[in-house]
Amino acid sequence: MTISQVGAPAARAVDVTFTGDTLVVRLRDGRILSVPLAWFPTLRAATVLQRSNWELIGDGVGVHWPALDEDISVAGLLGLPD
C-alpha cells in the first residue's frame, strides 16, 4: 500500500472525542487516531464544553473548534503534508 492510498486525500474525519488526556479522531475508513492533548495546548486548556463544540472542515479533512479558533488537519495527525 502506498502513502497515496492511505494519505491525506483518503483520510477523512467523521467523529471527535476526548479521554482525560487524549484527542481521539475516528476516520471514515475505520481508523482511529489517538494523540496526546499535550500536543495541542489550546485544546488541553479548554473546557469540556469548548472541546465538545467542534465541526468538520472540508468534508472531514480537518476539525475546527470555533470558540477556540483551533484547527487540526487529519493529514497533520497522520504526519503527512497538508
N, CA, C and O atoms as CSV, one atom per row, in Angstrom:
chain,resi,resn,atom,element,x,y,z
A,1,MET,N,N,0.854,-1.175,0.000
A,1,MET,CA,C,0.000,0.000,0.000
A,1,MET,C,C,0.897,1.234,0.000
A,1,MET,O,O,1.863,1.294,0.761
A,2,THR,N,N,0.596,2.196,-0.824
A,2,THR,CA,C,1.405,3.403,-0.906
A,2,THR,C,C,0.812,4.490,-0.025
A,2,THR,O,O,-0.341,4.416,0.400
A,3,ILE,N,N,1.626,5.495,0.235
A,3,ILE,CA,C,1.149,6.617,1.047
A,3,ILE,C,C,-0.051,7.269,0.392
A,3,ILE,O,O,-0.967,7.702,1.091
A,4,SER,N,N,-0.076,7.351,-0.930
A,4,SER,CA,C,-1.208,7.995,-1.594
A,4,SER,C,C,-2.516,7.261,-1.319
A,4,SER,O,O,-3.585,7.869,-1.379
A,5,GLN,N,N,-2.452,5.980,-1.023
A,5,GLN,CA,C,-3.674,5.231,-0.730
A,5,GLN,C,C,-4.170,5.468,0.683
A,5,GLN,O,O,-5.371,5.362,0.930
A,6,VAL,N,N,-3.288,5.785,1.617
A,6,VAL,CA,C,-3.704,5.985,2.998
A,6,VAL,C,C,-3.508,7.418,3.454
A,6,VAL,O,O,-3.769,7.738,4.613
A,7,GLY,N,N,-3.060,8.269,2.577
A,7,GLY,CA,C,-2.696,9.628,2.942
A,7,GLY,C,C,-3.857,10.589,3.055
A,7,GLY,O,O,-5.017,10.197,3.189
A,8,ALA,N,N,-3.511,11.843,2.997
A,8,ALA,CA,C,-4.449,12.927,3.242
A,8,ALA,C,C,-5.708,12.881,2.382
A,8,ALA,O,O,-6.796,13.072,2.925
A,9,PRO,N,N,-5.624,12.637,1.060
A,9,PRO,CA,C,-6.864,12.652,0.280
A,9,PRO,C,C,-7.870,11.593,0.708
A,9,PRO,O,O,-9.076,11.820,0.622
A,10,ALA,N,N,-7.398,10.452,1.164
A,10,ALA,CA,C,-8.301,9.367,1.552
A,10,ALA,C,C,-8.751,9.473,2.999
A,10,ALA,O,O,-9.785,8.914,3.364
A,11,ALA,N,N,-8.007,10.169,3.816
A,11,ALA,CA,C,-8.288,10.223,5.246
A,11,ALA,C,C,-9.265,11.349,5.555
A,11,ALA,O,O,-8.971,12.522,5.328
A,12,ARG,N,N,-10.431,10.978,6.075
A,12,ARG,CA,C,-11.466,11.950,6.422
A,12,ARG,C,C,-11.990,11.649,7.822
A,12,ARG,O,O,-12.319,10.506,8.140
A,13,ALA,N,N,-12.063,12.674,8.645
A,13,ALA,CA,C,-12.602,12.529,9.996
A,13,ALA,C,C,-14.124,12.438,9.937
A,13,ALA,O,O,-14.766,13.065,9.094
A,14,VAL,N,N,-14.683,11.652,10.842
A,14,VAL,CA,C,-16.138,11.582,10.965
A,14,VAL,C,C,-16.609,11.853,12.394
A,14,VAL,O,O,-17.778,12.170,12.615
A,15,ASP,N,N,-15.691,11.727,13.368
A,15,ASP,CA,C,-16.080,11.950,14.756
A,15,ASP,C,C,-14.854,12.332,15.575
A,15,ASP,O,O,-13.731,11.934,15.267
A,16,VAL,N,N,-15.093,13.106,16.616
A,16,VAL,CA,C,-14.039,13.539,17.525
A,16,VAL,C,C,-14.526,13.334,18.947
A,16,VAL,O,O,-15.641,13.723,19.294
A,17,THR,N,N,-13.683,12.721,19.771
A,17,THR,CA,C,-13.976,12.568,21.193
A,17,THR,C,C,-12.695,12.830,21.976
A,17,THR,O,O,-11.614,12.974,21.406
A,18,PHE,N,N,-12.843,12.887,23.273
A,18,PHE,CA,C,-11.704,13.114,24.157
A,18,PHE,C,C,-11.764,12.129,25.309
A,18,PHE,O,O,-12.842,11.782,25.791
A,19,THR,N,N,-10.597,11.683,25.743
A,19,THR,CA,C,-10.488,10.998,27.021
A,19,THR,C,C,-9.810,12.001,27.948
A,19,THR,O,O,-9.657,13.165,27.579
A,20,GLY,N,N,-9.412,11.588,29.112
A,20,GLY,CA,C,-8.800,12.520,30.055
A,20,GLY,C,C,-7.628,13.297,29.491
A,20,GLY,O,O,-7.496,14.492,29.757
A,21,ASP,N,N,-6.778,12.645,28.719
A,21,ASP,CA,C,-5.586,13.311,28.216
A,21,ASP,C,C,-5.304,13.043,26.742
A,21,ASP,O,O,-4.175,13.222,26.285
A,22,THR,N,N,-6.319,12.617,25.996
A,22,THR,CA,C,-6.110,12.354,24.573
A,22,THR,C,C,-7.232,12.925,23.707
A,22,THR,O,O,-8.378,13.064,24.135
A,23,LEU,N,N,-6.857,13.243,22.489
A,23,LEU,CA,C,-7.787,13.600,21.422
A,23,LEU,C,C,-7.950,12.347,20.572
A,23,LEU,O,O,-6.960,11.750,20.149
A,24,VAL,N,N,-9.178,11.951,20.322
A,24,VAL,CA,C,-9.447,10.743,19.533
A,24,VAL,C,C,-10.253,11.148,18.304
A,24,VAL,O,O,-11.332,11.729,18.421
A,25,VAL,N,N,-9.721,10.836,17.133
A,25,VAL,CA,C,-10.390,11.173,15.869
A,25,VAL,C,C,-10.676,9.876,15.124
A,25,VAL,O,O,-9.765,9.110,14.810
A,26,ARG,N,N,-11.948,9.644,14.850
A,26,ARG,CA,C,-12.363,8.460,14.088
A,26,ARG,C,C,-12.438,8.844,12.617
A,26,ARG,O,O,-13.062,9.841,12.253
A,27,LEU,N,N,-11.791,8.035,11.773
A,27,LEU,CA,C,-11.767,8.308,10.338
A,27,LEU,C,C,-12.835,7.500,9.607
A,27,LEU,O,O,-13.287,6.459,10.084
A,28,ARG,N,N,-13.218,7.996,8.458
A,28,ARG,CA,C,-14.249,7.362,7.632
A,28,ARG,C,C,-13.898,5.921,7.275
A,28,ARG,O,O,-14.783,5.073,7.167
A,29,ASP,N,N,-12.595,5.641,7.092
A,29,ASP,CA,C,-12.181,4.292,6.691
A,29,ASP,C,C,-12.045,3.324,7.869
A,29,ASP,O,O,-11.596,2.192,7.690
A,30,GLY,N,N,-12.429,3.762,9.068
A,30,GLY,CA,C,-12.416,2.888,10.233
A,30,GLY,C,C,-11.228,3.072,11.158
A,30,GLY,O,O,-11.240,2.584,12.288
A,31,ARG,N,N,-10.213,3.763,10.696
A,31,ARG,CA,C,-9.065,4.009,11.575
A,31,ARG,C,C,-9.455,4.947,12.709
A,31,ARG,O,O,-10.349,5.781,12.572
A,32,ILE,N,N,-8.769,4.789,13.821
A,32,ILE,CA,C,-8.960,5.660,14.971
A,32,ILE,C,C,-7.600,6.220,15.352
A,32,ILE,O,O,-6.663,5.474,15.638
A,33,LEU,N,N,-7.506,7.547,15.352
A,33,LEU,CA,C,-6.271,8.219,15.725
A,33,LEU,C,C,-6.413,8.729,17.148
A,33,LEU,O,O,-7.397,9.391,17.481
A,34,SER,N,N,-5.450,8.429,17.971
A,34,SER,CA,C,-5.451,8.878,19.359
A,34,SER,C,C,-4.118,9.564,19.620
A,34,SER,O,O,-3.058,8.949,19.503
A,35,VAL,N,N,-4.182,10.846,19.974
A,35,VAL,CA,C,-2.965,11.619,20.193
A,35,VAL,C,C,-3.057,12.355,21.530
A,35,VAL,O,O,-4.152,12.692,21.981
A,36,PRO,N,N,-1.915,12.603,22.158
A,36,PRO,CA,C,-1.928,13.287,23.455
A,36,PRO,C,C,-2.422,14.726,23.329
A,36,PRO,O,O,-2.068,15.435,22.387
A,37,LEU,N,N,-3.241,15.145,24.284
A,37,LEU,CA,C,-3.676,16.543,24.314
A,37,LEU,C,C,-2.498,17.484,24.526
A,37,LEU,O,O,-2.582,18.664,24.186
A,38,ALA,N,N,-1.414,16.984,25.078
A,38,ALA,CA,C,-0.223,17.811,25.276
A,38,ALA,C,C,0.289,18.378,23.954
A,38,ALA,O,O,0.967,19.406,23.948
A,39,TRP,N,N,-0.022,17.728,22.840
A,39,TRP,CA,C,0.379,18.235,21.525
A,39,TRP,C,C,-0.394,19.486,21.138
A,39,TRP,O,O,0.035,20.237,20.262
A,40,PHE,N,N,-1.532,19.711,21.788
A,40,PHE,CA,C,-2.430,20.816,21.432
A,40,PHE,C,C,-2.781,21.610,22.682
A,40,PHE,O,O,-3.838,21.398,23.276
A,41,PRO,N,N,-1.902,22.524,23.087
A,41,PRO,CA,C,-2.111,23.263,24.343
A,41,PRO,C,C,-3.453,23.986,24.434
A,41,PRO,O,O,-4.038,24.069,25.514
A,42,THR,N,N,-3.943,24.507,23.315
A,42,THR,CA,C,-5.235,25.201,23.343
A,42,THR,C,C,-6.355,24.240,23.715
A,42,THR,O,O,-7.212,24.576,24.532
A,43,LEU,N,N,-6.356,23.053,23.127
A,43,LEU,CA,C,-7.380,22.062,23.470
A,43,LEU,C,C,-7.205,21.547,24.892
A,43,LEU,O,O,-8.186,21.313,25.598
A,44,ARG,N,N,-5.966,21.374,25.306
A,44,ARG,CA,C,-5.704,20.882,26.667
A,44,ARG,C,C,-6.240,21.862,27.708
A,44,ARG,O,O,-6.772,21.444,28.736
A,45,ALA,N,N,-6.101,23.162,27.446
A,45,ALA,CA,C,-6.542,24.184,28.390
A,45,ALA,C,C,-8.042,24.482,28.305
A,45,ALA,O,O,-8.589,25.164,29.172
A,46,ALA,N,N,-8.698,23.978,27.276
A,46,ALA,CA,C,-10.119,24.276,27.050
A,46,ALA,C,C,-11.020,23.520,28.024
A,46,ALA,O,O,-10.639,22.503,28.603
A,47,THR,N,N,-12.219,24.053,28.178
A,47,THR,CA,C,-13.220,23.365,28.993
A,47,THR,C,C,-13.813,22.207,28.195
A,47,THR,O,O,-13.650,22.126,26.978
A,48,VAL,N,N,-14.496,21.323,28.895
A,48,VAL,CA,C,-15.171,20.206,28.231
A,48,VAL,C,C,-16.181,20.744,27.219
A,48,VAL,O,O,-16.293,20.208,26.117
A,49,LEU,N,N,-16.909,21.784,27.576
A,49,LEU,CA,C,-17.895,22.373,26.660
A,49,LEU,C,C,-17.216,22.934,25.415
A,49,LEU,O,O,-17.707,22.733,24.304
A,50,GLN,N,N,-16.109,23.626,25.579
A,50,GLN,CA,C,-15.390,24.169,24.419
A,50,GLN,C,C,-14.875,23.054,23.514
A,50,GLN,O,O,-14.950,23.166,22.290
A,51,ARG,N,N,-14.359,21.995,24.096
A,51,ARG,CA,C,-13.867,20.871,23.297
A,51,ARG,C,C,-14.988,20.176,22.546
A,51,ARG,O,O,-14.786,19.692,21.432
A,52,SER,N,N,-16.156,20.123,23.143
A,52,SER,CA,C,-17.264,19.394,22.511
A,52,SER,C,C,-17.892,20.168,21.356
A,52,SER,O,O,-18.665,19.601,20.583
A,53,ASN,N,N,-17.575,21.440,21.233
A,53,ASN,CA,C,-18.124,22.277,20.163
A,53,ASN,C,C,-17.136,22.306,18.994
A,53,ASN,O,O,-16.363,23.252,18.843
A,54,TRP,N,N,-17.174,21.256,18.174
A,54,TRP,CA,C,-16.270,21.153,17.031
A,54,TRP,C,C,-17.094,20.963,15.758
A,54,TRP,O,O,-18.269,20.603,15.808
A,55,GLU,N,N,-16.455,21.213,14.628
A,55,GLU,CA,C,-17.094,20.983,13.326
A,55,GLU,C,C,-16.041,20.475,12.348
A,55,GLU,O,O,-14.856,20.788,12.460
A,56,LEU,N,N,-16.502,19.692,11.397
A,56,LEU,CA,C,-15.591,19.178,10.374
A,56,LEU,C,C,-15.309,20.261,9.340
A,56,LEU,O,O,-16.181,21.064,9.009
A,57,ILE,N,N,-14.100,20.270,8.846
A,57,ILE,CA,C,-13.682,21.184,7.790
A,57,ILE,C,C,-13.579,20.383,6.495
A,57,ILE,O,O,-13.001,19.296,6.483
A,58,GLY,N,N,-14.130,20.909,5.414
A,58,GLY,CA,C,-13.945,20.321,4.090
A,58,GLY,C,C,-14.237,18.838,4.011
A,58,GLY,O,O,-13.379,18.059,3.594
A,59,ASP,N,N,-15.419,18.440,4.400
A,59,ASP,CA,C,-15.826,17.028,4.326
A,59,ASP,C,C,-14.902,16.114,5.137
A,59,ASP,O,O,-14.683,14.958,4.778
A,60,GLY,N,N,-14.363,16.656,6.241
A,60,GLY,CA,C,-13.586,15.827,7.144
A,60,GLY,C,C,-12.079,15.875,6.978
A,60,GLY,O,O,-11.372,15.088,7.609
A,61,VAL,N,N,-11.562,16.775,6.146
A,61,VAL,CA,C,-10.101,16.865,6.023
A,61,VAL,C,C,-9.476,17.474,7.275
A,61,VAL,O,O,-8.265,17.387,7.479
A,62,GLY,N,N,-10.300,18.083,8.100
A,62,GLY,CA,C,-9.816,18.669,9.340
A,62,GLY,C,C,-10.948,18.895,10.313
A,62,GLY,O,O,-12.114,18.637,10.017
A,63,VAL,N,N,-10.578,19.382,11.479
A,63,VAL,CA,C,-11.538,19.667,12.551
A,63,VAL,C,C,-11.297,21.098,13.026
A,63,VAL,O,O,-10.156,21.540,13.161
A,64,HIS,N,N,-12.394,21.812,13.276
A,64,HIS,CA,C,-12.328,23.208,13.724
A,64,HIS,C,C,-13.113,23.363,15.013
A,64,HIS,O,O,-14.218,22.836,15.142
A,65,TRP,N,N,-12.538,24.090,15.971
A,65,TRP,CA,C,-13.213,24.439,17.219
A,65,TRP,C,C,-13.455,25.936,17.187
A,65,TRP,O,O,-12.536,26.708,17.461
A,66,PRO,N,N,-14.687,26.376,16.854
A,66,PRO,CA,C,-14.977,27.803,16.670
A,66,PRO,C,C,-14.670,28.666,17.896
A,66,PRO,O,O,-14.092,29.743,17.757
A,67,ALA,N,N,-15.044,28.214,19.082
A,67,ALA,CA,C,-14.844,29.012,20.289
A,67,ALA,C,C,-13.368,29.168,20.638
A,67,ALA,O,O,-12.992,30.090,21.361
A,68,LEU,N,N,-12.538,28.271,20.124
A,68,LEU,CA,C,-11.113,28.287,20.448
A,68,LEU,C,C,-10.254,28.791,19.299
A,68,LEU,O,O,-9.060,29.031,19.475
A,69,ASP,N,N,-10.853,28.953,18.122
A,69,ASP,CA,C,-10.125,29.306,16.906
A,69,ASP,C,C,-8.969,28.329,16.680
A,69,ASP,O,O,-7.843,28.734,16.394
A,70,GLU,N,N,-9.269,27.046,16.813
A,70,GLU,CA,C,-8.272,25.975,16.679
A,70,GLU,C,C,-8.660,25.082,15.512
A,70,GLU,O,O,-9.820,24.692,15.382
A,71,ASP,N,N,-7.698,24.759,14.670
A,71,ASP,CA,C,-7.905,23.862,13.534
A,71,ASP,C,C,-6.829,22.784,13.554
A,71,ASP,O,O,-5.659,23.064,13.813
A,72,ILE,N,N,-7.241,21.544,13.277
A,72,ILE,CA,C,-6.307,20.442,13.191
A,72,ILE,C,C,-6.642,19.645,11.931
A,72,ILE,O,O,-7.796,19.270,11.719
A,73,SER,N,N,-5.649,19.390,11.110
A,73,SER,CA,C,-5.887,18.611,9.894
A,73,SER,C,C,-5.650,17.127,10.163
A,73,SER,O,O,-4.804,16.762,10.979
A,74,VAL,N,N,-6.397,16.286,9.475
A,74,VAL,CA,C,-6.187,14.841,9.567
A,74,VAL,C,C,-4.809,14.501,9.019
A,74,VAL,O,O,-4.111,13.656,9.579
A,75,ALA,N,N,-4.416,15.139,7.948
A,75,ALA,CA,C,-3.085,14.879,7.379
A,75,ALA,C,C,-2.000,15.170,8.408
A,75,ALA,O,O,-1.040,14.409,8.527
A,76,GLY,N,N,-2.140,16.246,9.142
A,76,GLY,CA,C,-1.178,16.587,10.178
A,76,GLY,C,C,-1.112,15.534,11.268
A,76,GLY,O,O,-0.029,15.198,11.748
A,77,LEU,N,N,-2.277,15.008,11.664
A,77,LEU,CA,C,-2.312,13.947,12.668
A,77,LEU,C,C,-1.625,12.687,12.166
A,77,LEU,O,O,-1.028,11.942,12.943
A,78,LEU,N,N,-1.714,12.458,10.869
A,78,LEU,CA,C,-1.081,11.287,10.265
A,78,LEU,C,C,0.396,11.511,9.933
A,78,LEU,O,O,1.082,10.594,9.481
A,79,GLY,N,N,0.880,12.733,10.160
A,79,GLY,CA,C,2.273,13.033,9.854
A,79,GLY,C,C,2.541,13.255,8.384
A,79,GLY,O,O,3.673,13.111,7.921
A,80,LEU,N,N,1.490,13.609,7.641
A,80,LEU,CA,C,1.607,13.857,6.201
A,80,LEU,C,C,1.538,15.351,5.937
A,80,LEU,O,O,0.990,16.091,6.754
A,81,PRO,N,N,2.077,15.813,4.819
A,81,PRO,CA,C,1.942,17.237,4.486
A,81,PRO,C,C,0.483,17.573,4.210
A,81,PRO,O,O,-0.247,16.770,3.629
A,82,ASP,N,N,0.065,18.755,4.628
A,82,ASP,CA,C,-1.323,19.208,4.397
A,82,ASP,C,C,-1.570,19.526,2.951
A,82,ASP,O,O,-2.679,19.919,2.586
